[in-house]
Amino acid sequence: MKEDLLARLVGLAERNNQNKNFPLTIVKVADYLEDCETVNRERIYLVFNQYVLPEFKEVMFDFVSQIIQREFKGRAQISVGENFVEFWGVGD
């Protein structure tokens, strides 16, 4: 994945939150293998505005992680970063 593109997407989400007074903007990015059909990894950015409570952030990260686990019936490997949830190993 191209880090500069991801940083620009997060920046757009941050501006979206400010301009529209949103508590959260979600950005999902998929990285495909060379066949352009098989998904290698997916990353879901949770971009919060500066006023949300830490408890809200915690609940949202847990919520997204649970959705991924249930959707892929436990096949997904999940990594949680500071502002994203990344998953891989499903190939769908």
PyMOL Python script that loads the backbone (N, CA, C, O; Angstrom):
from pymol import cmd

cmd.read_pdbstr("""\
ATOM      1  N   MET A   1       0.846  -1.180   0.000  1.00  0.00           N
ATOM      2  CA  MET A   1       0.000   0.000   0.000  1.00  0.00           C
ATOM      3  C   MET A   1       0.889   1.240   0.000  1.00  0.00           C
ATOM      4  O   MET A   1       1.970   1.256   0.588  1.00  0.00           O
ATOM      5  N   LYS A   2       0.420   2.234  -0.649  1.00  0.00           N
ATOM      6  CA  LYS A   2       1.191   3.469  -0.737  1.00  0.00           C
ATOM      7  C   LYS A   2       0.858   4.359   0.447  1.00  0.00           C
ATOM      8  O   LYS A   2      -0.277   4.806   0.615  1.00  0.00           O
ATOM      9  N   GLU A   3       1.876   4.605   1.265  1.00  0.00           N
ATOM     10  CA  GLU A   3       1.676   5.369   2.498  1.00  0.00           C
ATOM     11  C   GLU A   3       1.207   6.797   2.242  1.00  0.00           C
ATOM     12  O   GLU A   3       0.410   7.329   3.015  1.00  0.00           O
ATOM     13  N   ASP A   4       1.689   7.427   1.168  1.00  0.00           N
ATOM     14  CA  ASP A   4       1.270   8.803   0.895  1.00  0.00           C
ATOM     15  C   ASP A   4      -0.209   8.876   0.546  1.00  0.00           C
ATOM     16  O   ASP A   4      -0.896   9.812   0.957  1.00  0.00           O
ATOM     17  N   LEU A   5      -0.702   7.908  -0.200  1.00  0.00           N
ATOM     18  CA  LEU A   5      -2.125   7.859  -0.529  1.00  0.00           C
ATOM     19  C   LEU A   5      -2.965   7.663   0.728  1.00  0.00           C
ATOM     20  O   LEU A   5      -3.994   8.316   0.902  1.00  0.00           O
ATOM     21  N   LEU A   6      -2.530   6.775   1.589  1.00  0.00           N
ATOM     22  CA  LEU A   6      -3.265   6.524   2.826  1.00  0.00           C
ATOM     23  C   LEU A   6      -3.280   7.761   3.713  1.00  0.00           C
ATOM     24  O   LEU A   6      -4.303   8.077   4.319  1.00  0.00           O
ATOM     25  N   ALA A   7      -2.166   8.454   3.793  1.00  0.00           N
ATOM     26  CA  ALA A   7      -2.107   9.678   4.598  1.00  0.00           C
ATOM     27  C   ALA A   7      -3.048  10.742   4.035  1.00  0.00           C
ATOM     28  O   ALA A   7      -3.700  11.457   4.796  1.00  0.00           O
ATOM     29  N   ARG A   8      -3.123  10.850   2.715  1.00  0.00           N
ATOM     30  CA  ARG A   8      -4.049  11.824   2.103  1.00  0.00           C
ATOM     31  C   ARG A   8      -5.495  11.459   2.389  1.00  0.00           C
ATOM     32  O   ARG A   8      -6.308  12.340   2.667  1.00  0.00           O
ATOM     33  N   LEU A   9      -5.832  10.171   2.327  1.00  0.00           N
ATOM     34  CA  LEU A   9      -7.203   9.735   2.618  1.00  0.00           C
ATOM     35  C   LEU A   9      -7.587  10.059   4.061  1.00  0.00           C
ATOM     36  O   LEU A   9      -8.693  10.530   4.324  1.00  0.00           O
ATOM     37  N   VAL A  10      -6.677   9.806   4.986  1.00  0.00           N
ATOM     38  CA  VAL A  10      -6.936  10.123   6.393  1.00  0.00           C
ATOM     39  C   VAL A  10      -7.090  11.630   6.566  1.00  0.00           C
ATOM     40  O   VAL A  10      -7.950  12.081   7.322  1.00  0.00           O
ATOM     41  N   GLY A  11      -6.270  12.406   5.879  1.00  0.00           N
ATOM     42  CA  GLY A  11      -6.390  13.858   5.939  1.00  0.00           C
ATOM     43  C   GLY A  11      -7.735  14.347   5.433  1.00  0.00           C
ATOM     44  O   GLY A  11      -8.328  15.252   6.021  1.00  0.00           O
ATOM     45  N   LEU A  12      -8.221  13.759   4.347  1.00  0.00           N
ATOM     46  CA  LEU A  12      -9.549  14.111   3.831  1.00  0.00           C
ATOM     47  C   LEU A  12     -10.642  13.759   4.839  1.00  0.00           C
ATOM     48  O   LEU A  12     -11.598  14.515   5.013  1.00  0.00           O
ATOM     49  N   ALA A  13     -10.502  12.631   5.491  1.00  0.00           N
ATOM     50  CA  ALA A  13     -11.482  12.224   6.504  1.00  0.00           C
ATOM     51  C   ALA A  13     -11.463  13.185   7.689  1.00  0.00           C
ATOM     52  O   ALA A  13     -12.516  13.528   8.228  1.00  0.00           O
ATOM     53  N   GLU A  14     -10.275  13.620   8.094  1.00  0.00           N
ATOM     54  CA  GLU A  14     -10.181  14.581   9.199  1.00  0.00           C
ATOM     55  C   GLU A  14     -10.862  15.891   8.833  1.00  0.00           C
ATOM     56  O   GLU A  14     -11.588  16.460   9.648  1.00  0.00           O
ATOM     57  N   ARG A  15     -10.636  16.379   7.607  1.00  0.00           N
ATOM     58  CA  ARG A  15     -11.302  17.609   7.160  1.00  0.00           C
ATOM     59  C   ARG A  15     -12.807  17.414   7.069  1.00  0.00           C
ATOM     60  O   ARG A  15     -13.572  18.325   7.388  1.00  0.00           O
ATOM     61  N   ASN A  16     -13.234  16.245   6.640  1.00  0.00           N
ATOM     62  CA  ASN A  16     -14.661  15.933   6.565  1.00  0.00           C
ATOM     63  C   ASN A  16     -15.304  16.041   7.953  1.00  0.00           C
ATOM     64  O   ASN A  16     -16.389  16.603   8.101  1.00  0.00           O
ATOM     65  N   ASN A  17     -14.628  15.501   8.958  1.00  0.00           N
ATOM     66  CA  ASN A  17     -15.142  15.584  10.327  1.00  0.00           C
ATOM     67  C   ASN A  17     -15.262  17.036  10.779  1.00  0.00           C
ATOM     68  O   ASN A  17     -16.260  17.424  11.387  1.00  0.00           O
ATOM     69  N   GLN A  18     -14.245  17.832  10.481  1.00  0.00           N
ATOM     70  CA  GLN A  18     -14.259  19.232  10.893  1.00  0.00           C
ATOM     71  C   GLN A  18     -15.346  20.019  10.160  1.00  0.00           C
ATOM     72  O   GLN A  18     -16.108  20.758  10.783  1.00  0.00           O
ATOM     73  N   ASN A  19     -15.415  19.860   8.848  1.00  0.00           N
ATOM     74  CA  ASN A  19     -16.355  20.631   8.042  1.00  0.00           C
ATOM     75  C   ASN A  19     -17.813  20.299   8.330  1.00  0.00           C
ATOM     76  O   ASN A  19     -18.682  21.168   8.262  1.00  0.00           O
ATOM     77  N   LYS A  20     -18.073  19.038   8.650  1.00  0.00           N
ATOM     78  CA  LYS A  20     -19.461  18.595   8.841  1.00  0.00           C
ATOM     79  C   LYS A  20     -19.782  18.283  10.293  1.00  0.00           C
ATOM     80  O   LYS A  20     -20.882  17.833  10.611  1.00  0.00           O
ATOM     81  N   ASN A  21     -18.813  18.523  11.173  1.00  0.00           N
ATOM     82  CA  ASN A  21     -18.974  18.252  12.603  1.00  0.00           C
ATOM     83  C   ASN A  21     -19.353  16.795  12.870  1.00  0.00           C
ATOM     84  O   ASN A  21     -20.204  16.507  13.712  1.00  0.00           O
ATOM     85  N   PHE A  22     -18.715  15.889  12.147  1.00  0.00           N
ATOM     86  CA  PHE A  22     -18.935  14.457  12.338  1.00  0.00           C
ATOM     87  C   PHE A  22     -18.038  13.957  13.468  1.00  0.00           C
ATOM     88  O   PHE A  22     -16.913  14.435  13.615  1.00  0.00           O
ATOM     89  N   PRO A  23     -18.516  13.003  14.268  1.00  0.00           N
ATOM     90  CA  PRO A  23     -17.646  12.416  15.278  1.00  0.00           C
ATOM     91  C   PRO A  23     -16.668  11.403  14.683  1.00  0.00           C
ATOM     92  O   PRO A  23     -15.619  11.129  15.266  1.00  0.00           O
ATOM     93  N   LEU A  24     -17.021  10.842  13.505  1.00  0.00           N
ATOM     94  CA  LEU A  24     -16.239   9.746  12.944  1.00  0.00           C
ATOM     95  C   LEU A  24     -16.455   9.672  11.441  1.00  0.00           C
ATOM     96  O   LEU A  24     -17.577   9.810  10.952  1.00  0.00           O
ATOM     97  N   THR A  25     -15.369   9.454  10.720  1.00  0.00           N
ATOM     98  CA  THR A  25     -15.438   9.102   9.303  1.00  0.00           C
ATOM     99  C   THR A  25     -14.665   7.801   9.148  1.00  0.00           C
ATOM    100  O   THR A  25     -13.556   7.663   9.663  1.00  0.00           O
ATOM    101  N   ILE A  26     -15.257   6.847   8.436  1.00  0.00           N
ATOM    102  CA  ILE A  26     -14.627   5.542   8.213  1.00  0.00           C
ATOM    103  C   ILE A  26     -14.146   5.468   6.767  1.00  0.00           C
ATOM    104  O   ILE A  26     -14.889   5.776   5.835  1.00  0.00           O
ATOM    105  N   VAL A  27     -12.887   5.054   6.595  1.00  0.00           N
ATOM    106  CA  VAL A  27     -12.294   4.894   5.271  1.00  0.00           C
ATOM    107  C   VAL A  27     -11.799   3.462   5.168  1.00  0.00           C
ATOM    108  O   VAL A  27     -11.039   3.004   6.022  1.00  0.00           O
ATOM    109  N   LYS A  28     -12.227   2.748   4.124  1.00  0.00           N
ATOM    110  CA  LYS A  28     -11.797   1.360   3.931  1.00  0.00           C
ATOM    111  C   LYS A  28     -10.954   1.281   2.667  1.00  0.00           C
ATOM    112  O   LYS A  28     -11.346   1.786   1.615  1.00  0.00           O
ATOM    113  N   VAL A  29      -9.788   0.640   2.780  1.00  0.00           N
ATOM    114  CA  VAL A  29      -8.854   0.510   1.669  1.00  0.00           C
ATOM    115  C   VAL A  29      -8.558  -0.969   1.467  1.00  0.00           C
ATOM    116  O   VAL A  29      -8.293  -1.695   2.426  1.00  0.00           O
ATOM    117  N   ALA A  30      -8.606  -1.410   0.218  1.00  0.00           N
ATOM    118  CA  ALA A  30      -8.279  -2.805  -0.111  1.00  0.00           C
ATOM    119  C   ALA A  30      -7.015  -2.834  -0.961  1.00  0.00           C
ATOM    120  O   ALA A  30      -6.866  -2.047  -1.896  1.00  0.00           O
ATOM    121  N   ASP A  31      -6.113  -3.743  -0.629  1.00  0.00           N
ATOM    122  CA  ASP A  31      -4.877  -3.962  -1.375  1.00  0.00           C
ATOM    123  C   ASP A  31      -5.005  -5.311  -2.075  1.00  0.00           C
ATOM    124  O   ASP A  31      -5.162  -6.338  -1.415  1.00  0.00           O
ATOM    125  N   TYR A  32      -4.941  -5.317  -3.401  1.00  0.00           N
ATOM    126  CA  TYR A  32      -5.124  -6.538  -4.177  1.00  0.00           C
ATOM    127  C   TYR A  32      -3.789  -7.161  -4.577  1.00  0.00           C
ATOM    128  O   TYR A  32      -2.779  -6.467  -4.695  1.00  0.00           O
ATOM    129  N   LEU A  33      -3.798  -8.472  -4.782  1.00  0.00           N
ATOM    130  CA  LEU A  33      -2.628  -9.174  -5.305  1.00  0.00           C
ATOM    131  C   LEU A  33      -2.460  -8.840  -6.782  1.00  0.00           C
ATOM    132  O   LEU A  33      -3.287  -8.138  -7.364  1.00  0.00           O
ATOM    133  N   GLU A  34      -1.390  -9.344  -7.384  1.00  0.00           N
ATOM    134  CA  GLU A  34      -1.061  -9.044  -8.783  1.00  0.00           C
ATOM    135  C   GLU A  34      -2.161  -9.458  -9.763  1.00  0.00           C
ATOM    136  O   GLU A  34      -2.238  -8.903 -10.859  1.00  0.00           O
ATOM    137  N   ASP A  35      -3.013 -10.421  -9.395  1.00  0.00           N
ATOM    138  CA  ASP A  35      -4.080 -10.840 -10.308  1.00  0.00           C
ATOM    139  C   ASP A  35      -5.226  -9.827 -10.361  1.00  0.00           C
ATOM    140  O   ASP A  35      -6.154  -9.978 -11.155  1.00  0.00           O
ATOM    141  N   CYS A  36      -5.161  -8.805  -9.523  1.00  0.00           N
ATOM    142  CA  CYS A  36      -6.164  -7.731  -9.449  1.00  0.00           C
ATOM    143  C   CYS A  36      -7.563  -8.243  -9.102  1.00  0.00           C
ATOM    144  O   CYS A  36      -8.554  -7.552  -9.340  1.00  0.00           O
ATOM    145  N   GLU A  37      -7.644  -9.435  -8.550  1.00  0.00           N
ATOM    146  CA  GLU A  37      -8.926 -10.005  -8.130  1.00  0.00           C
ATOM    147  C   GLU A  37      -8.904 -10.438  -6.672  1.00  0.00           C
ATOM    148  O   GLU A  37      -9.892 -10.274  -5.957  1.00  0.00           O
ATOM    149  N   THR A  38      -7.784 -10.987  -6.235  1.00  0.00           N
ATOM    150  CA  THR A  38      -7.670 -11.511  -4.886  1.00  0.00           C
ATOM    151  C   THR A  38      -7.224 -10.407  -3.925  1.00  0.00           C
ATOM    152  O   THR A  38      -6.232  -9.718  -4.165  1.00  0.00           O
ATOM    153  N   VAL A  39      -7.973 -10.256  -2.842  1.00  0.00           N
ATOM    154  CA  VAL A  39      -7.642  -9.231  -1.855  1.00  0.00           C
ATOM    155  C   VAL A  39      -6.490  -9.732  -0.987  1.00  0.00           C
ATOM    156  O   VAL A  39      -6.558 -10.823  -0.420  1.00  0.00           O
ATOM    157  N   ASN A  40      -5.445  -8.936  -0.891  1.00  0.00           N
ATOM    158  CA  ASN A  40      -4.288  -9.254  -0.062  1.00  0.00           C
ATOM    159  C   ASN A  40      -4.549  -8.840   1.382  1.00  0.00           C
ATOM    160  O   ASN A  40      -4.470  -9.660   2.297  1.00  0.00           O
ATOM    161  N   ARG A  41      -4.859  -7.567   1.577  1.00  0.00           N
ATOM    162  CA  ARG A  41      -5.139  -7.000   2.899  1.00  0.00           C
ATOM    163  C   ARG A  41      -6.199  -5.926   2.754  1.00  0.00           C
ATOM    164  O   ARG A  41      -6.384  -5.334   1.690  1.00  0.00           O
ATOM    165  N   GLU A  42      -6.888  -5.695   3.859  1.00  0.00           N
ATOM    166  CA  GLU A  42      -7.822  -4.579   3.915  1.00  0.00           C
ATOM    167  C   GLU A  42      -7.553  -3.805   5.196  1.00  0.00           C
ATOM    168  O   GLU A  42      -7.196  -4.374   6.227  1.00  0.00           O
ATOM    169  N   ARG A  43      -7.733  -2.508   5.105  1.00  0.00           N
ATOM    170  CA  ARG A  43      -7.513  -1.651   6.262  1.00  0.00           C
ATOM    171  C   ARG A  43      -8.713  -0.719   6.391  1.00  0.00           C
ATOM    172  O   ARG A  43      -9.142  -0.088   5.425  1.00  0.00           O
ATOM    173  N   ILE A  44      -9.236  -0.651   7.604  1.00  0.00           N
ATOM    174  CA  ILE A  44     -10.363   0.219   7.894  1.00  0.00           C
ATOM    175  C   ILE A  44      -9.868   1.295   8.856  1.00  0.00           C
ATOM    176  O   ILE A  44      -9.535   1.018  10.008  1.00  0.00           O
ATOM    177  N   TYR A  45      -9.828   2.524   8.357  1.00  0.00           N
ATOM    178  CA  TYR A  45      -9.422   3.654   9.180  1.00  0.00           C
ATOM    179  C   TYR A  45     -10.634   4.198   9.923  1.00  0.00           C
ATOM    180  O   TYR A  45     -11.687   4.426   9.328  1.00  0.00           O
ATOM    181  N   LEU A  46     -10.479   4.402  11.213  1.00  0.00           N
ATOM    182  CA  LEU A  46     -11.487   5.044  12.041  1.00  0.00           C
ATOM    183  C   LEU A  46     -10.917   6.416  12.402  1.00  0.00           C
ATOM    184  O   LEU A  46     -10.059   6.536  13.277  1.00  0.00           O
ATOM    185  N   VAL A  47     -11.404   7.432  11.721  1.00  0.00           N
ATOM    186  CA  VAL A  47     -10.871   8.780  11.886  1.00  0.00           C
ATOM    187  C   VAL A  47     -11.868   9.583  12.722  1.00  0.00           C
ATOM    188  O   VAL A  47     -12.951   9.931  12.251  1.00  0.00           O
ATOM    189  N   PHE A  48     -11.492   9.865  13.950  1.00  0.00           N
ATOM    190  CA  PHE A  48     -12.381  10.537  14.904  1.00  0.00           C
ATOM    191  C   PHE A  48     -12.091  12.026  14.934  1.00  0.00           C
ATOM    192  O   PHE A  48     -10.973  12.458  14.652  1.00  0.00           O
ATOM    193  N   ASN A  49     -13.117  12.815  15.281  1.00  0.00           N
ATOM    194  CA  ASN A  49     -12.833  14.234  15.498  1.00  0.00           C
ATOM    195  C   ASN A  49     -12.182  14.389  16.873  1.00  0.00           C
ATOM    196  O   ASN A  49     -12.111  13.435  17.648  1.00  0.00           O
ATOM    197  N   GLN A  50     -11.724  15.565  17.154  1.00  0.00           N
ATOM    198  CA  GLN A  50     -10.940  15.779  18.371  1.00  0.00           C
ATOM    199  C   GLN A  50     -11.770  15.780  19.639  1.00  0.00           C
ATOM    200  O   GLN A  50     -11.206  15.788  20.734  1.00  0.00           O
ATOM    201  N   TYR A  51     -13.098  15.771  19.531  1.00  0.00           N
ATOM    202  CA  TYR A  51     -13.954  15.905  20.707  1.00  0.00           C
ATOM    203  C   TYR A  51     -14.579  14.605  21.201  1.00  0.00           C
ATOM    204  O   TYR A  51     -15.275  14.608  22.216  1.00  0.00           O
ATOM    205  N   VAL A  52     -14.346  13.490  20.503  1.00  0.00           N
ATOM    206  CA  VAL A  52     -14.997  12.249  20.930  1.00  0.00           C
ATOM    207  C   VAL A  52     -14.337  11.704  22.195  1.00  0.00           C
ATOM    208  O   VAL A  52     -13.151  11.916  22.447  1.00  0.00           O
ATOM    209  N   LEU A  53     -15.134  11.007  22.966  1.00  0.00           N
ATOM    210  CA  LEU A  53     -14.643  10.408  24.210  1.00  0.00           C
ATOM    211  C   LEU A  53     -13.815   9.155  23.916  1.00  0.00           C
ATOM    212  O   LEU A  53     -14.087   8.453  22.942  1.00  0.00           O
ATOM    213  N   PRO A  54     -12.818   8.870  24.737  1.00  0.00           N
ATOM    214  CA  PRO A  54     -12.014   7.651  24.563  1.00  0.00           C
ATOM    215  C   PRO A  54     -12.877   6.387  24.581  1.00  0.00           C
ATOM    216  O   PRO A  54     -12.567   5.420  23.886  1.00  0.00           O
ATOM    217  N   GLU A  55     -13.946   6.387  25.360  1.00  0.00           N
ATOM    218  CA  GLU A  55     -14.831   5.217  25.435  1.00  0.00           C
ATOM    219  C   GLU A  55     -15.505   4.959  24.094  1.00  0.00           C
ATOM    220  O   GLU A  55     -15.682   3.808  23.694  1.00  0.00           O
ATOM    221  N   PHE A  56     -15.884   6.034  23.396  1.00  0.00           N
ATOM    222  CA  PHE A  56     -16.495   5.894  22.067  1.00  0.00           C
ATOM    223  C   PHE A  56     -15.499   5.256  21.097  1.00  0.00           C
ATOM    224  O   PHE A  56     -15.860   4.364  20.330  1.00  0.00           O
ATOM    225  N   LYS A  57     -14.250   5.714  21.131  1.00  0.00           N
ATOM    226  CA  LYS A  57     -13.217   5.136  20.271  1.00  0.00           C
ATOM    227  C   LYS A  57     -13.049   3.647  20.554  1.00  0.00           C
ATOM    228  O   LYS A  57     -12.996   2.830  19.634  1.00  0.00           O
ATOM    229  N   GLU A  58     -12.967   3.309  21.824  1.00  0.00           N
ATOM    230  CA  GLU A  58     -12.773   1.912  22.216  1.00  0.00           C
ATOM    231  C   GLU A  58     -13.913   1.031  21.726  1.00  0.00           C
ATOM    232  O   GLU A  58     -13.679  -0.058  21.202  1.00  0.00           O
ATOM    233  N   VAL A  59     -15.133   1.493  21.892  1.00  0.00           N
ATOM    234  CA  VAL A  59     -16.302   0.728  21.460  1.00  0.00           C
ATOM    235  C   VAL A  59     -16.300   0.557  19.943  1.00  0.00           C
ATOM    236  O   VAL A  59     -16.619  -0.523  19.445  1.00  0.00           O
ATOM    237  N   MET A  60     -15.946   1.604  19.206  1.00  0.00           N
ATOM    238  CA  MET A  60     -15.953   1.521  17.743  1.00  0.00           C
ATOM    239  C   MET A  60     -14.891   0.556  17.229  1.00  0.00           C
ATOM    240  O   MET A  60     -15.156  -0.206  16.299  1.00  0.00           O
ATOM    241  N   PHE A  61     -13.688   0.574  17.819  1.00  0.00           N
ATOM    242  CA  PHE A  61     -12.657  -0.381  17.403  1.00  0.00           C
ATOM    243  C   PHE A  61     -13.091  -1.819  17.688  1.00  0.00           C
ATOM    244  O   PHE A  61     -12.868  -2.712  16.870  1.00  0.00           O
ATOM    245  N   ASP A  62     -13.705  -2.037  18.837  1.00  0.00           N
ATOM    246  CA  ASP A  62     -14.197  -3.361  19.191  1.00  0.00           C
ATOM    247  C   ASP A  62     -15.311  -3.790  18.234  1.00  0.00           C
ATOM    248  O   ASP A  62     -15.341  -4.934  17.779  1.00  0.00           O
ATOM    249  N   PHE A  63     -16.207  -2.880  17.939  1.00  0.00           N
ATOM    250  CA  PHE A  63     -17.331  -3.141  17.034  1.00  0.00           C
ATOM    251  C   PHE A  63     -16.835  -3.568  15.651  1.00  0.00           C
ATOM    252  O   PHE A  63     -17.295  -4.574  15.112  1.00  0.00           O
ATOM    253  N   VAL A  64     -15.901  -2.810  15.076  1.00  0.00           N
ATOM    254  CA  VAL A  64     -15.371  -3.130  13.747  1.00  0.00           C
ATOM    255  C   VAL A  64     -14.641  -4.479  13.774  1.00  0.00           C
ATOM    256  O   VAL A  64     -14.802  -5.283  12.856  1.00  0.00           O
ATOM    257  N   SER A  65     -13.852  -4.729  14.802  1.00  0.00           N
ATOM    258  CA  SER A  65     -13.131  -6.005  14.910  1.00  0.00           C
ATOM    259  C   SER A  65     -14.099  -7.185  14.988  1.00  0.00           C
ATOM    260  O   SER A  65     -13.865  -8.220  14.363  1.00  0.00           O
ATOM    261  N   GLN A  66     -15.171  -7.036  15.743  1.00  0.00           N
ATOM    262  CA  GLN A  66     -16.166  -8.106  15.853  1.00  0.00           C
ATOM    263  C   GLN A  66     -16.889  -8.346  14.532  1.00  0.00           C
ATOM    264  O   GLN A  66     -17.158  -9.491  14.171  1.00  0.00           O
ATOM    265  N   ILE A  67     -17.202  -7.286  13.819  1.00  0.00           N
ATOM    266  CA  ILE A  67     -17.842  -7.437  12.509  1.00  0.00           C
ATOM    267  C   ILE A  67     -16.944  -8.251  11.587  1.00  0.00           C
ATOM    268  O   ILE A  67     -17.419  -9.166  10.914  1.00  0.00           O
ATOM    269  N   ILE A  68     -15.661  -7.935  11.548  1.00  0.00           N
ATOM    270  CA  ILE A  68     -14.720  -8.659  10.685  1.00  0.00           C
ATOM    271  C   ILE A  68     -14.666 -10.131  11.081  1.00  0.00           C
ATOM    272  O   ILE A  68     -14.734 -11.003  10.215  1.00  0.00           O
ATOM    273  N   GLN A  69     -14.544 -10.422  12.379  1.00  0.00           N
ATOM    274  CA  GLN A  69     -14.490 -11.811  12.842  1.00  0.00           C
ATOM    275  C   GLN A  69     -15.746 -12.591  12.442  1.00  0.00           C
ATOM    276  O   GLN A  69     -15.656 -13.731  11.984  1.00  0.00           O
ATOM    277  N   ARG A  70     -16.891 -11.983  12.615  1.00  0.00           N
ATOM    278  CA  ARG A  70     -18.149 -12.681  12.299  1.00  0.00           C
ATOM    279  C   ARG A  70     -18.358 -12.824  10.790  1.00  0.00           C
ATOM    280  O   ARG A  70     -18.813 -13.866  10.317  1.00  0.00           O
ATOM    281  N   GLU A  71     -18.029 -11.788  10.048  1.00  0.00           N
ATOM    282  CA  GLU A  71     -18.222 -11.826   8.597  1.00  0.00           C
ATOM    283  C   GLU A  71     -17.380 -12.932   7.956  1.00  0.00           C
ATOM    284  O   GLU A  71     -17.845 -13.622   7.048  1.00  0.00           O
ATOM    285  N   PHE A  72     -16.141 -13.101   8.428  1.00  0.00           N
ATOM    286  CA  PHE A  72     -15.249 -14.093   7.842  1.00  0.00           C
ATOM    287  C   PHE A  72     -15.127 -15.349   8.696  1.00  0.00           C
ATOM    288  O   PHE A  72     -14.206 -16.144   8.515  1.00  0.00           O
ATOM    289  N   LYS A  73     -16.058 -15.521   9.624  1.00  0.00           N
ATOM    290  CA  LYS A  73     -16.173 -16.738  10.441  1.00  0.00           C
ATOM    291  C   LYS A  73     -14.840 -17.148  11.080  1.00  0.00           C
ATOM    292  O   LYS A  73     -14.481 -18.325  11.102  1.00  0.00           O
ATOM    293  N   GLY A  74     -14.112 -16.141  11.601  1.00  0.00           N
ATOM    294  CA  GLY A  74     -12.879 -16.415  12.313  1.00  0.00           C
ATOM    295  C   GLY A  74     -11.660 -16.646  11.447  1.00  0.00           C
ATOM    296  O   GLY A  74     -10.576 -16.882  11.981  1.00  0.00           O
ATOM    297  N   ARG A  75     -11.794 -16.588  10.111  1.00  0.00           N
ATOM    298  CA  ARG A  75     -10.655 -16.829   9.216  1.00  0.00           C
ATOM    299  C   ARG A  75      -9.698 -15.649   9.140  1.00  0.00           C
ATOM    300  O   ARG A  75      -8.522 -15.825   8.823  1.00  0.00           O
ATOM    301  N   ALA A  76     -10.189 -14.446   9.427  1.00  0.00           N
ATOM    302  CA  ALA A  76      -9.369 -13.240   9.266  1.00  0.00           C
ATOM    303  C   ALA A  76      -8.346 -13.113  10.387  1.00  0.00           C
ATOM    304  O   ALA A  76      -8.638 -13.374  11.554  1.00  0.00           O
ATOM    305  N   GLN A  77      -7.157 -12.710  10.007  1.00  0.00           N
ATOM    306  CA  GLN A  77      -6.144 -12.309  10.973  1.00  0.00           C
ATOM    307  C   GLN A  77      -6.277 -10.801  11.106  1.00  0.00           C
ATOM    308  O   GLN A  77      -6.328 -10.090  10.102  1.00  0.00           O
ATOM    309  N   ILE A  78      -6.333 -10.309  12.335  1.00  0.00           N
ATOM    310  CA  ILE A  78      -6.621  -8.902  12.579  1.00  0.00           C
ATOM    311  C   ILE A  78      -5.484  -8.251  13.359  1.00  0.00           C
ATOM    312  O   ILE A  78      -4.936  -8.823  14.302  1.00  0.00           O
ATOM    313  N   SER A  79      -5.152  -7.043  12.934  1.00  0.00           N
ATOM    314  CA  SER A  79      -4.184  -6.215  13.638  1.00  0.00           C
ATOM    315  C   SER A  79      -4.832  -4.849  13.855  1.00  0.00           C
ATOM    316  O   SER A  79      -5.426  -4.285  12.936  1.00  0.00           O
ATOM    317  N   VAL A  80      -4.718  -4.323  15.069  1.00  0.00           N
ATOM    318  CA  VAL A  80      -5.300  -3.026  15.377  1.00  0.00           C
ATOM    319  C   VAL A  80      -4.174  -2.023  15.582  1.00  0.00           C
ATOM    320  O   VAL A  80      -3.285  -2.227  16.409  1.00  0.00           O
ATOM    321  N   GLY A  81      -4.226  -0.932  14.815  1.00  0.00           N
ATOM    322  CA  GLY A  81      -3.254   0.142  14.946  1.00  0.00           C
ATOM    323  C   GLY A  81      -3.869   1.315  15.693  1.00  0.00           C
ATOM    324  O   GLY A  81      -4.976   1.220  16.222  1.00  0.00           O
ATOM    325  N   GLU A  82      -3.146   2.408  15.727  1.00  0.00           N
ATOM    326  CA  GLU A  82      -3.620   3.589  16.456  1.00  0.00           C
ATOM    327  C   GLU A  82      -4.922   4.134  15.887  1.00  0.00           C
ATOM    328  O   GLU A  82      -5.802   4.556  16.637  1.00  0.00           O
ATOM    329  N   ASN A  83      -5.048   4.127  14.544  1.00  0.00           N
ATOM    330  CA  ASN A  83      -6.263   4.663  13.938  1.00  0.00           C
ATOM    331  C   ASN A  83      -6.857   3.744  12.874  1.00  0.00           C
ATOM    332  O   ASN A  83      -7.621   4.199  12.023  1.00  0.00           O
ATOM    333  N   PHE A  84      -6.514   2.452  12.913  1.00  0.00           N
ATOM    334  CA  PHE A  84      -7.062   1.531  11.913  1.00  0.00           C
ATOM    335  C   PHE A  84      -7.173   0.111  12.451  1.00  0.00           C
ATOM    336  O   PHE A  84      -6.555  -0.259  13.449  1.00  0.00           O
ATOM    337  N   VAL A  85      -7.988  -0.667  11.743  1.00  0.00           N
ATOM    338  CA  VAL A  85      -8.076  -2.110  11.936  1.00  0.00           C
ATOM    339  C   VAL A  85      -7.707  -2.722  10.589  1.00  0.00           C
ATOM    340  O   VAL A  85      -8.331  -2.419   9.572  1.00  0.00           O
ATOM    341  N   GLU A  86      -6.702  -3.573  10.584  1.00  0.00           N
ATOM    342  CA  GLU A  86      -6.246  -4.205   9.344  1.00  0.00           C
ATOM    343  C   GLU A  86      -6.523  -5.695   9.439  1.00  0.00           C
ATOM    344  O   GLU A  86      -6.375  -6.297  10.503  1.00  0.00           O
ATOM    345  N   PHE A  87      -6.927  -6.289   8.316  1.00  0.00           N
ATOM    346  CA  PHE A  87      -7.156  -7.732   8.324  1.00  0.00           C
ATOM    347  C   PHE A  87      -6.742  -8.347   7.007  1.00  0.00           C
ATOM    348  O   PHE A  87      -6.720  -7.684   5.970  1.00  0.00           O
ATOM    349  N   TRP A  88      -6.411  -9.639   7.064  1.00  0.00           N
ATOM    350  CA  TRP A  88      -5.921 -10.370   5.906  1.00  0.00           C
ATOM    351  C   TRP A  88      -6.162 -11.850   6.120  1.00  0.00           C
ATOM    352  O   TRP A  88      -6.621 -12.277   7.179  1.00  0.00           O
ATOM    353  N   GLY A  89      -5.840 -12.631   5.086  1.00  0.00           N
ATOM    354  CA  GLY A  89      -5.945 -14.081   5.193  1.00  0.00           C
ATOM    355  C   GLY A  89      -7.275 -14.651   4.756  1.00  0.00           C
ATOM    356  O   GLY A  89      -7.515 -15.848   4.912  1.00  0.00           O
ATOM    357  N   VAL A  90      -8.149 -13.811   4.207  1.00  0.00           N
ATOM    358  CA  VAL A  90      -9.456 -14.326   3.794  1.00  0.00           C
ATOM    359  C   VAL A  90      -9.515 -14.517   2.281  1.00  0.00           C
ATOM    360  O   VAL A  90     -10.254 -15.379   1.805  1.00  0.00           O
ATOM    361  N   GLY A  91      -8.749 -13.728   1.509  1.00  0.00           N
ATOM    362  CA  GLY A  91      -8.686 -13.895   0.058  1.00  0.00           C
ATOM    363  C   GLY A  91      -9.948 -13.547  -0.680  1.00  0.00           C
ATOM    364  O   GLY A  91     -10.008 -13.731  -1.895  1.00  0.00           O
ATOM    365  N   ASP A  92     -10.958 -13.053  -0.006  1.00  0.00           N
ATOM    366  CA  ASP A  92     -12.226 -12.708  -0.677  1.00  0.00           C
ATOM    367  C   ASP A  92     -12.197 -11.274  -1.177  1.00  0.00           C
ATOM    368  O   ASP A  92     -13.172 -10.806  -1.765  1.00  0.00           O
TER     369      ASP A  92
END
""", "prot")
cmd.dss("prot")
cmd.show_as("cartoon", "prot")
cmd.util.cbc("prot")
cmd.orient("prot")
